[in-house]
Amino acid sequence: MMCKLLHMPTNLAIDDQLLQEALEVGHHKTKKDTVNEALKEYIQRRQQRQVLKLFGSLVAEDPIDPKAFRRR
């Protein structure tokens, strides 16, 4: 049952020219491999954007004094 949920067939209207170009640029053997790789890259980029938004919003703690740290 779980396998059916993870591998659900999907019909998509994908631009043939974009898919062909991605297939060639990515050196993939199949359209499926090309789309899966593109989705992975898309997810990674979006996650990286979220991380980049955090820069500058984090409050830095006071610098650690190495001598005081060793005395603990």
PDB file of N, CA, C and O in Angstrom:
ATOM      1  N   MET A   1       0.818  -1.190   0.000  1.00  0.00           N
ATOM      2  CA  MET A   1       0.000   0.000   0.000  1.00  0.00           C
ATOM      3  C   MET A   1       0.862   1.254   0.000  1.00  0.00           C
ATOM      4  O   MET A   1       0.565   2.191  -0.741  1.00  0.00           O
ATOM      5  N   MET A   2       1.908   1.304   0.797  1.00  0.00           N
ATOM      6  CA  MET A   2       2.758   2.477   0.880  1.00  0.00           C
ATOM      7  C   MET A   2       3.485   2.733  -0.437  1.00  0.00           C
ATOM      8  O   MET A   2       3.706   3.883  -0.814  1.00  0.00           O
ATOM      9  N   CYS A   3       3.852   1.671  -1.128  1.00  0.00           N
ATOM     10  CA  CYS A   3       4.554   1.817  -2.398  1.00  0.00           C
ATOM     11  C   CYS A   3       3.689   2.556  -3.413  1.00  0.00           C
ATOM     12  O   CYS A   3       4.205   3.344  -4.206  1.00  0.00           O
ATOM     13  N   LYS A   4       2.385   2.313  -3.398  1.00  0.00           N
ATOM     14  CA  LYS A   4       1.486   2.994  -4.326  1.00  0.00           C
ATOM     15  C   LYS A   4       1.440   4.492  -4.041  1.00  0.00           C
ATOM     16  O   LYS A   4       1.298   5.294  -4.964  1.00  0.00           O
ATOM     17  N   LEU A   5       1.556   4.871  -2.792  1.00  0.00           N
ATOM     18  CA  LEU A   5       1.510   6.284  -2.434  1.00  0.00           C
ATOM     19  C   LEU A   5       2.772   7.010  -2.869  1.00  0.00           C
ATOM     20  O   LEU A   5       2.714   8.183  -3.237  1.00  0.00           O
ATOM     21  N   LEU A   6       3.897   6.338  -2.833  1.00  0.00           N
ATOM     22  CA  LEU A   6       5.161   6.970  -3.174  1.00  0.00           C
ATOM     23  C   LEU A   6       5.403   7.035  -4.676  1.00  0.00           C
ATOM     24  O   LEU A   6       6.139   7.906  -5.139  1.00  0.00           O
ATOM     25  N   HIS A   7       4.814   6.155  -5.430  1.00  0.00           N
ATOM     26  CA  HIS A   7       5.054   6.091  -6.870  1.00  0.00           C
ATOM     27  C   HIS A   7       3.744   6.263  -7.632  1.00  0.00           C
ATOM     28  O   HIS A   7       3.338   5.391  -8.400  1.00  0.00           O
ATOM     29  N   MET A   8       3.104   7.379  -7.413  1.00  0.00           N
ATOM     30  CA  MET A   8       1.829   7.648  -8.048  1.00  0.00           C
ATOM     31  C   MET A   8       2.048   8.151  -9.472  1.00  0.00           C
ATOM     32  O   MET A   8       2.766   9.133  -9.666  1.00  0.00           O
ATOM     33  N   PRO A   9       1.450   7.507 -10.473  1.00  0.00           N
ATOM     34  CA  PRO A   9       1.597   7.994 -11.847  1.00  0.00           C
ATOM     35  C   PRO A   9       0.934   9.365 -11.986  1.00  0.00           C
ATOM     36  O   PRO A   9      -0.137   9.612 -11.432  1.00  0.00           O
ATOM     37  N   THR A  10       1.586  10.241 -12.729  1.00  0.00           N
ATOM     38  CA  THR A  10       1.092  11.599 -12.897  1.00  0.00           C
ATOM     39  C   THR A  10       1.176  11.988 -14.361  1.00  0.00           C
ATOM     40  O   THR A  10       2.182  11.730 -15.022  1.00  0.00           O
ATOM     41  N   ASN A  11       0.137  12.600 -14.858  1.00  0.00           N
ATOM     42  CA  ASN A  11       0.139  13.125 -16.219  1.00  0.00           C
ATOM     43  C   ASN A  11       0.364  14.628 -16.138  1.00  0.00           C
ATOM     44  O   ASN A  11      -0.419  15.348 -15.519  1.00  0.00           O
ATOM     45  N   LEU A  12       1.426  15.092 -16.760  1.00  0.00           N
ATOM     46  CA  LEU A  12       1.753  16.512 -16.745  1.00  0.00           C
ATOM     47  C   LEU A  12       1.935  17.022 -18.167  1.00  0.00           C
ATOM     48  O   LEU A  12       2.426  16.305 -19.039  1.00  0.00           O
ATOM     49  N   ALA A  13       1.539  18.252 -18.387  1.00  0.00           N
ATOM     50  CA  ALA A  13       1.780  18.896 -19.674  1.00  0.00           C
ATOM     51  C   ALA A  13       3.090  19.661 -19.554  1.00  0.00           C
ATOM     52  O   ALA A  13       3.104  20.812 -19.117  1.00  0.00           O
ATOM     53  N   ILE A  14       4.191  19.024 -19.943  1.00  0.00           N
ATOM     54  CA  ILE A  14       5.524  19.607 -19.828  1.00  0.00           C
ATOM     55  C   ILE A  14       5.971  20.066 -21.204  1.00  0.00           C
ATOM     56  O   ILE A  14       5.779  19.367 -22.199  1.00  0.00           O
ATOM     57  N   ASP A  15       6.565  21.241 -21.250  1.00  0.00           N
ATOM     58  CA  ASP A  15       7.081  21.798 -22.498  1.00  0.00           C
ATOM     59  C   ASP A  15       8.125  20.834 -23.065  1.00  0.00           C
ATOM     60  O   ASP A  15       9.169  20.609 -22.452  1.00  0.00           O
ATOM     61  N   ASP A  16       7.837  20.267 -24.239  1.00  0.00           N
ATOM     62  CA  ASP A  16       8.729  19.269 -24.846  1.00  0.00           C
ATOM     63  C   ASP A  16      10.124  19.827 -25.118  1.00  0.00           C
ATOM     64  O   ASP A  16      11.122  19.129 -24.941  1.00  0.00           O
ATOM     65  N   GLN A  17      10.189  21.079 -25.545  1.00  0.00           N
ATOM     66  CA  GLN A  17      11.492  21.678 -25.853  1.00  0.00           C
ATOM     67  C   GLN A  17      12.330  21.849 -24.583  1.00  0.00           C
ATOM     68  O   GLN A  17      13.530  21.578 -24.590  1.00  0.00           O
ATOM     69  N   LEU A  18      11.700  22.297 -23.495  1.00  0.00           N
ATOM     70  CA  LEU A  18      12.421  22.430 -22.217  1.00  0.00           C
ATOM     71  C   LEU A  18      12.885  21.072 -21.707  1.00  0.00           C
ATOM     72  O   LEU A  18      14.010  20.924 -21.229  1.00  0.00           O
ATOM     73  N   LEU A  19      12.010  20.091 -21.816  1.00  0.00           N
ATOM     74  CA  LEU A  19      12.362  18.755 -21.339  1.00  0.00           C
ATOM     75  C   LEU A  19      13.511  18.172 -22.151  1.00  0.00           C
ATOM     76  O   LEU A  19      14.418  17.558 -21.589  1.00  0.00           O
ATOM     77  N   GLN A  20      13.482  18.354 -23.446  1.00  0.00           N
ATOM     78  CA  GLN A  20      14.550  17.839 -24.302  1.00  0.00           C
ATOM     79  C   GLN A  20      15.877  18.527 -23.990  1.00  0.00           C
ATOM     80  O   GLN A  20      16.924  17.882 -23.930  1.00  0.00           O
ATOM     81  N   GLU A  21      15.819  19.842 -23.791  1.00  0.00           N
ATOM     82  CA  GLU A  21      17.043  20.578 -23.463  1.00  0.00           C
ATOM     83  C   GLU A  21      17.604  20.137 -22.116  1.00  0.00           C
ATOM     84  O   GLU A  21      18.814  19.967 -21.969  1.00  0.00           O
ATOM     85  N   ALA A  22      16.727  19.952 -21.134  1.00  0.00           N
ATOM     86  CA  ALA A  22      17.161  19.492 -19.814  1.00  0.00           C
ATOM     87  C   ALA A  22      17.745  18.083 -19.898  1.00  0.00           C
ATOM     88  O   ALA A  22      18.720  17.767 -19.217  1.00  0.00           O
ATOM     89  N   LEU A  23      17.148  17.246 -20.729  1.00  0.00           N
ATOM     90  CA  LEU A  23      17.632  15.880 -20.922  1.00  0.00           C
ATOM     91  C   LEU A  23      19.059  15.897 -21.462  1.00  0.00           C
ATOM     92  O   LEU A  23      19.915  15.143 -20.999  1.00  0.00           O
ATOM     93  N   GLU A  24      19.307  16.760 -22.441  1.00  0.00           N
ATOM     94  CA  GLU A  24      20.632  16.847 -23.061  1.00  0.00           C
ATOM     95  C   GLU A  24      21.653  17.483 -22.120  1.00  0.00           C
ATOM     96  O   GLU A  24      22.767  16.982 -21.972  1.00  0.00           O
ATOM     97  N   VAL A  25      21.267  18.580 -21.490  1.00  0.00           N
ATOM     98  CA  VAL A  25      22.189  19.288 -20.596  1.00  0.00           C
ATOM     99  C   VAL A  25      22.557  18.426 -19.388  1.00  0.00           C
ATOM    100  O   VAL A  25      23.701  18.423 -18.934  1.00  0.00           O
ATOM    101  N   GLY A  26      21.568  17.699 -18.879  1.00  0.00           N
ATOM    102  CA  GLY A  26      21.790  16.870 -17.699  1.00  0.00           C
ATOM    103  C   GLY A  26      22.384  15.512 -17.998  1.00  0.00           C
ATOM    104  O   GLY A  26      22.752  14.777 -17.083  1.00  0.00           O
ATOM    105  N   HIS A  27      22.482  15.168 -19.295  1.00  0.00           N
ATOM    106  CA  HIS A  27      23.017  13.865 -19.709  1.00  0.00           C
ATOM    107  C   HIS A  27      22.253  12.711 -19.062  1.00  0.00           C
ATOM    108  O   HIS A  27      22.842  11.708 -18.661  1.00  0.00           O
ATOM    109  N   HIS A  28      20.943  12.868 -18.967  1.00  0.00           N
ATOM    110  CA  HIS A  28      20.110  11.811 -18.403  1.00  0.00           C
ATOM    111  C   HIS A  28      19.655  10.872 -19.516  1.00  0.00           C
ATOM    112  O   HIS A  28      19.573  11.260 -20.682  1.00  0.00           O
ATOM    113  N   LYS A  29      19.363   9.644 -19.137  1.00  0.00           N
ATOM    114  CA  LYS A  29      18.951   8.637 -20.114  1.00  0.00           C
ATOM    115  C   LYS A  29      17.444   8.678 -20.367  1.00  0.00           C
ATOM    116  O   LYS A  29      16.984   8.350 -21.461  1.00  0.00           O
ATOM    117  N   THR A  30      16.679   9.082 -19.350  1.00  0.00           N
ATOM    118  CA  THR A  30      15.226   9.066 -19.493  1.00  0.00           C
ATOM    119  C   THR A  30      14.624  10.404 -19.064  1.00  0.00           C
ATOM    120  O   THR A  30      15.246  11.190 -18.349  1.00  0.00           O
ATOM    121  N   LYS A  31      13.403  10.634 -19.521  1.00  0.00           N
ATOM    122  CA  LYS A  31      12.672  11.834 -19.122  1.00  0.00           C
ATOM    123  C   LYS A  31      12.388  11.798 -17.622  1.00  0.00           C
ATOM    124  O   LYS A  31      12.450  12.821 -16.940  1.00  0.00           O
ATOM    125  N   LYS A  32      12.079  10.614 -17.126  1.00  0.00           N
ATOM    126  CA  LYS A  32      11.790  10.454 -15.703  1.00  0.00           C
ATOM    127  C   LYS A  32      12.995  10.873 -14.869  1.00  0.00           C
ATOM    128  O   LYS A  32      12.841  11.606 -13.892  1.00  0.00           O
ATOM    129  N   ASP A  33      14.194  10.420 -15.239  1.00  0.00           N
ATOM    130  CA  ASP A  33      15.407  10.795 -14.514  1.00  0.00           C
ATOM    131  C   ASP A  33      15.617  12.308 -14.561  1.00  0.00           C
ATOM    132  O   ASP A  33      16.021  12.924 -13.574  1.00  0.00           O
ATOM    133  N   THR A  34      15.337  12.891 -15.720  1.00  0.00           N
ATOM    134  CA  THR A  34      15.506  14.334 -15.899  1.00  0.00           C
ATOM    135  C   THR A  34      14.566  15.105 -14.986  1.00  0.00           C
ATOM    136  O   THR A  34      14.988  16.041 -14.307  1.00  0.00           O
ATOM    137  N   VAL A  35      13.302  14.722 -14.964  1.00  0.00           N
ATOM    138  CA  VAL A  35      12.310  15.419 -14.135  1.00  0.00           C
ATOM    139  C   VAL A  35      12.620  15.227 -12.659  1.00  0.00           C
ATOM    140  O   VAL A  35      12.524  16.179 -11.885  1.00  0.00           O
ATOM    141  N   ASN A  36      12.988  14.022 -12.253  1.00  0.00           N
ATOM    142  CA  ASN A  36      13.305  13.776 -10.845  1.00  0.00           C
ATOM    143  C   ASN A  36      14.505  14.604 -10.401  1.00  0.00           C
ATOM    144  O   ASN A  36      14.492  15.173  -9.309  1.00  0.00           O
ATOM    145  N   GLU A  37      15.529  14.678 -11.225  1.00  0.00           N
ATOM    146  CA  GLU A  37      16.712  15.478 -10.901  1.00  0.00           C
ATOM    147  C   GLU A  37      16.345  16.961 -10.819  1.00  0.00           C
ATOM    148  O   GLU A  37      16.809  17.672  -9.927  1.00  0.00           O
ATOM    149  N   ALA A  38      15.522  17.415 -11.740  1.00  0.00           N
ATOM    150  CA  ALA A  38      15.100  18.817 -11.734  1.00  0.00           C
ATOM    151  C   ALA A  38      14.307  19.144 -10.465  1.00  0.00           C
ATOM    152  O   ALA A  38      14.477  20.216  -9.883  1.00  0.00           O
ATOM    153  N   LEU A  39      13.455  18.232 -10.045  1.00  0.00           N
ATOM    154  CA  LEU A  39      12.689  18.454  -8.818  1.00  0.00           C
ATOM    155  C   LEU A  39      13.597  18.496  -7.596  1.00  0.00           C
ATOM    156  O   LEU A  39      13.395  19.314  -6.698  1.00  0.00           O
ATOM    157  N   LYS A  40      14.594  17.621  -7.557  1.00  0.00           N
ATOM    158  CA  LYS A  40      15.548  17.626  -6.435  1.00  0.00           C
ATOM    159  C   LYS A  40      16.301  18.956  -6.373  1.00  0.00           C
ATOM    160  O   LYS A  40      16.464  19.534  -5.298  1.00  0.00           O
ATOM    161  N   GLU A  41      16.756  19.435  -7.529  1.00  0.00           N
ATOM    162  CA  GLU A  41      17.474  20.707  -7.570  1.00  0.00           C
ATOM    163  C   GLU A  41      16.562  21.858  -7.167  1.00  0.00           C
ATOM    164  O   GLU A  41      16.997  22.772  -6.466  1.00  0.00           O
ATOM    165  N   TYR A  42      15.319  21.829  -7.593  1.00  0.00           N
ATOM    166  CA  TYR A  42      14.345  22.859  -7.241  1.00  0.00           C
ATOM    167  C   TYR A  42      14.162  22.917  -5.721  1.00  0.00           C
ATOM    168  O   TYR A  42      14.179  23.994  -5.124  1.00  0.00           O
ATOM    169  N   ILE A  43      13.989  21.760  -5.113  1.00  0.00           N
ATOM    170  CA  ILE A  43      13.799  21.685  -3.667  1.00  0.00           C
ATOM    171  C   ILE A  43      15.031  22.208  -2.940  1.00  0.00           C
ATOM    172  O   ILE A  43      14.906  22.973  -1.984  1.00  0.00           O
ATOM    173  N   GLN A  44      16.226  21.801  -3.385  1.00  0.00           N
ATOM    174  CA  GLN A  44      17.458  22.265  -2.753  1.00  0.00           C
ATOM    175  C   GLN A  44      17.586  23.777  -2.828  1.00  0.00           C
ATOM    176  O   GLN A  44      17.958  24.415  -1.843  1.00  0.00           O
ATOM    177  N   ARG A  45      17.282  24.359  -3.984  1.00  0.00           N
ATOM    178  CA  ARG A  45      17.376  25.814  -4.140  1.00  0.00           C
ATOM    179  C   ARG A  45      16.414  26.535  -3.219  1.00  0.00           C
ATOM    180  O   ARG A  45      16.776  27.538  -2.605  1.00  0.00           O
ATOM    181  N   ARG A  46      15.196  26.038  -3.116  1.00  0.00           N
ATOM    182  CA  ARG A  46      14.206  26.673  -2.241  1.00  0.00           C
ATOM    183  C   ARG A  46      14.637  26.578  -0.780  1.00  0.00           C
ATOM    184  O   ARG A  46      14.461  27.528  -0.016  1.00  0.00           O
ATOM    185  N   GLN A  47      15.198  25.438  -0.392  1.00  0.00           N
ATOM    186  CA  GLN A  47      15.666  25.279   0.986  1.00  0.00           C
ATOM    187  C   GLN A  47      16.849  26.202   1.253  1.00  0.00           C
ATOM    188  O   GLN A  47      16.960  26.770   2.340  1.00  0.00           O
ATOM    189  N   GLN A  48      17.735  26.355   0.271  1.00  0.00           N
ATOM    190  CA  GLN A  48      18.872  27.260   0.428  1.00  0.00           C
ATOM    191  C   GLN A  48      18.399  28.697   0.589  1.00  0.00           C
ATOM    192  O   GLN A  48      18.965  29.445   1.386  1.00  0.00           O
ATOM    193  N   ARG A  49      17.376  29.094  -0.152  1.00  0.00           N
ATOM    194  CA  ARG A  49      16.821  30.443  -0.022  1.00  0.00           C
ATOM    195  C   ARG A  49      16.314  30.681   1.390  1.00  0.00           C
ATOM    196  O   ARG A  49      16.510  31.759   1.952  1.00  0.00           O
ATOM    197  N   GLN A  50      15.663  29.678   1.963  1.00  0.00           N
ATOM    198  CA  GLN A  50      15.142  29.810   3.328  1.00  0.00           C
ATOM    199  C   GLN A  50      16.290  30.010   4.316  1.00  0.00           C
ATOM    200  O   GLN A  50      16.189  30.811   5.246  1.00  0.00           O
ATOM    201  N   VAL A  51      17.375  29.278   4.107  1.00  0.00           N
ATOM    202  CA  VAL A  51      18.533  29.408   4.996  1.00  0.00           C
ATOM    203  C   VAL A  51      19.161  30.787   4.829  1.00  0.00           C
ATOM    204  O   VAL A  51      19.536  31.423   5.814  1.00  0.00           O
ATOM    205  N   LEU A  52      19.278  31.253   3.585  1.00  0.00           N
ATOM    206  CA  LEU A  52      19.871  32.567   3.332  1.00  0.00           C
ATOM    207  C   LEU A  52      19.059  33.680   3.967  1.00  0.00           C
ATOM    208  O   LEU A  52      19.627  34.687   4.391  1.00  0.00           O
ATOM    209  N   LYS A  53      17.762  33.527   4.044  1.00  0.00           N
ATOM    210  CA  LYS A  53      16.920  34.532   4.689  1.00  0.00           C
ATOM    211  C   LYS A  53      17.249  34.663   6.175  1.00  0.00           C
ATOM    212  O   LYS A  53      17.036  35.721   6.768  1.00  0.00           O
ATOM    213  N   LEU A  54      17.761  33.605   6.769  1.00  0.00           N
ATOM    214  CA  LEU A  54      18.091  33.634   8.196  1.00  0.00           C
ATOM    215  C   LEU A  54      19.348  34.459   8.482  1.00  0.00           C
ATOM    216  O   LEU A  54      19.498  34.994   9.581  1.00  0.00           O
ATOM    217  N   PHE A  55      20.251  34.567   7.503  1.00  0.00           N
ATOM    218  CA  PHE A  55      21.468  35.332   7.719  1.00  0.00           C
ATOM    219  C   PHE A  55      21.101  36.777   8.008  1.00  0.00           C
ATOM    220  O   PHE A  55      20.306  37.392   7.298  1.00  0.00           O
ATOM    221  N   GLY A  56      21.693  37.297   9.056  1.00  0.00           N
ATOM    222  CA  GLY A  56      21.417  38.665   9.457  1.00  0.00           C
ATOM    223  C   GLY A  56      20.254  38.764  10.417  1.00  0.00           C
ATOM    224  O   GLY A  56      20.066  39.804  11.049  1.00  0.00           O
ATOM    225  N   SER A  57      19.473  37.715  10.543  1.00  0.00           N
ATOM    226  CA  SER A  57      18.344  37.752  11.459  1.00  0.00           C
ATOM    227  C   SER A  57      18.652  37.019  12.763  1.00  0.00           C
ATOM    228  O   SER A  57      17.886  37.106  13.723  1.00  0.00           O
ATOM    229  N   LEU A  58      19.753  36.309  12.796  1.00  0.00           N
ATOM    230  CA  LEU A  58      20.139  35.590  14.004  1.00  0.00           C
ATOM    231  C   LEU A  58      20.916  36.519  14.929  1.00  0.00           C
ATOM    232  O   LEU A  58      21.741  37.318  14.488  1.00  0.00           O
ATOM    233  N   VAL A  59      20.638  36.397  16.190  1.00  0.00           N
ATOM    234  CA  VAL A  59      21.329  37.216  17.182  1.00  0.00           C
ATOM    235  C   VAL A  59      22.548  36.440  17.658  1.00  0.00           C
ATOM    236  O   VAL A  59      22.435  35.325  18.166  1.00  0.00           O
ATOM    237  N   ALA A  60      23.705  37.045  17.487  1.00  0.00           N
ATOM    238  CA  ALA A  60      24.946  36.392  17.910  1.00  0.00           C
ATOM    239  C   ALA A  60      25.122  36.549  19.416  1.00  0.00           C
ATOM    240  O   ALA A  60      24.815  37.595  19.988  1.00  0.00           O
ATOM    241  N   GLU A  61      25.608  35.518  20.026  1.00  0.00           N
ATOM    242  CA  GLU A  61      25.896  35.581  21.459  1.00  0.00           C
ATOM    243  C   GLU A  61      27.208  36.318  21.662  1.00  0.00           C
ATOM    244  O   GLU A  61      27.952  36.565  20.713  1.00  0.00           O
ATOM    245  N   ASP A  62      27.477  36.663  22.901  1.00  0.00           N
ATOM    246  CA  ASP A  62      28.752  37.293  23.220  1.00  0.00           C
ATOM    247  C   ASP A  62      29.878  36.336  22.869  1.00  0.00           C
ATOM    248  O   ASP A  62      29.730  35.122  23.013  1.00  0.00           O
ATOM    249  N   PRO A  63      30.997  36.870  22.413  1.00  0.00           N
ATOM    250  CA  PRO A  63      32.121  35.985  22.091  1.00  0.00           C
ATOM    251  C   PRO A  63      32.534  35.158  23.310  1.00  0.00           C
ATOM    252  O   PRO A  63      32.504  35.635  24.445  1.00  0.00           O
ATOM    253  N   ILE A  64      32.912  33.930  23.052  1.00  0.00           N
ATOM    254  CA  ILE A  64      33.315  33.033  24.139  1.00  0.00           C
ATOM    255  C   ILE A  64      34.758  33.314  24.504  1.00  0.00           C
ATOM    256  O   ILE A  64      35.634  33.401  23.644  1.00  0.00           O
ATOM    257  N   ASP A  65      34.983  33.452  25.803  1.00  0.00           N
ATOM    258  CA  ASP A  65      36.348  33.624  26.309  1.00  0.00           C
ATOM    259  C   ASP A  65      36.921  32.233  26.489  1.00  0.00           C
ATOM    260  O   ASP A  65      36.465  31.483  27.352  1.00  0.00           O
ATOM    261  N   PRO A  66      37.932  31.871  25.673  1.00  0.00           N
ATOM    262  CA  PRO A  66      38.461  30.489  25.746  1.00  0.00           C
ATOM    263  C   PRO A  66      38.987  30.130  27.133  1.00  0.00           C
ATOM    264  O   PRO A  66      38.843  28.986  27.562  1.00  0.00           O
ATOM    265  N   LYS A  67      39.588  31.073  27.835  1.00  0.00           N
ATOM    266  CA  LYS A  67      40.124  30.770  29.177  1.00  0.00           C
ATOM    267  C   LYS A  67      38.988  30.491  30.156  1.00  0.00           C
ATOM    268  O   LYS A  67      39.073  29.566  30.963  1.00  0.00           O
ATOM    269  N   ALA A  68      37.944  31.277  30.085  1.00  0.00           N
ATOM    270  CA  ALA A  68      36.807  31.070  30.978  1.00  0.00           C
ATOM    271  C   ALA A  68      36.106  29.756  30.631  1.00  0.00           C
ATOM    272  O   ALA A  68      35.614  29.058  31.517  1.00  0.00           O
ATOM    273  N   PHE A  69      36.062  29.433  29.377  1.00  0.00           N
ATOM    274  CA  PHE A  69      35.430  28.201  28.930  1.00  0.00           C
ATOM    275  C   PHE A  69      36.172  26.984  29.488  1.00  0.00           C
ATOM    276  O   PHE A  69      35.544  26.009  29.899  1.00  0.00           O
ATOM    277  N   ARG A  70      37.511  27.040  29.502  1.00  0.00           N
ATOM    278  CA  ARG A  70      38.325  25.921  30.000  1.00  0.00           C
ATOM    279  C   ARG A  70      38.182  25.767  31.507  1.00  0.00           C
ATOM    280  O   ARG A  70      38.314  24.657  32.024  1.00  0.00           O
ATOM    281  N   ARG A  71      37.914  26.857  32.224  1.00  0.00           N
ATOM    282  CA  ARG A  71      37.803  26.790  33.678  1.00  0.00           C
ATOM    283  C   ARG A  71      36.520  26.111  34.130  1.00  0.00           C
ATOM    284  O   ARG A  71      36.424  25.703  35.287  1.00  0.00           O
ATOM    285  N   ARG A  72      35.536  25.978  33.255  1.00  0.00           N
ATOM    286  CA  ARG A  72      34.264  25.369  33.658  1.00  0.00           C
ATOM    287  C   ARG A  72      34.390  23.948  33.990  1.00  0.00           C
ATOM    288  O   ARG A  72      33.401  23.308  34.345  1.00  0.00           O
TER     289      ARG A  72
END
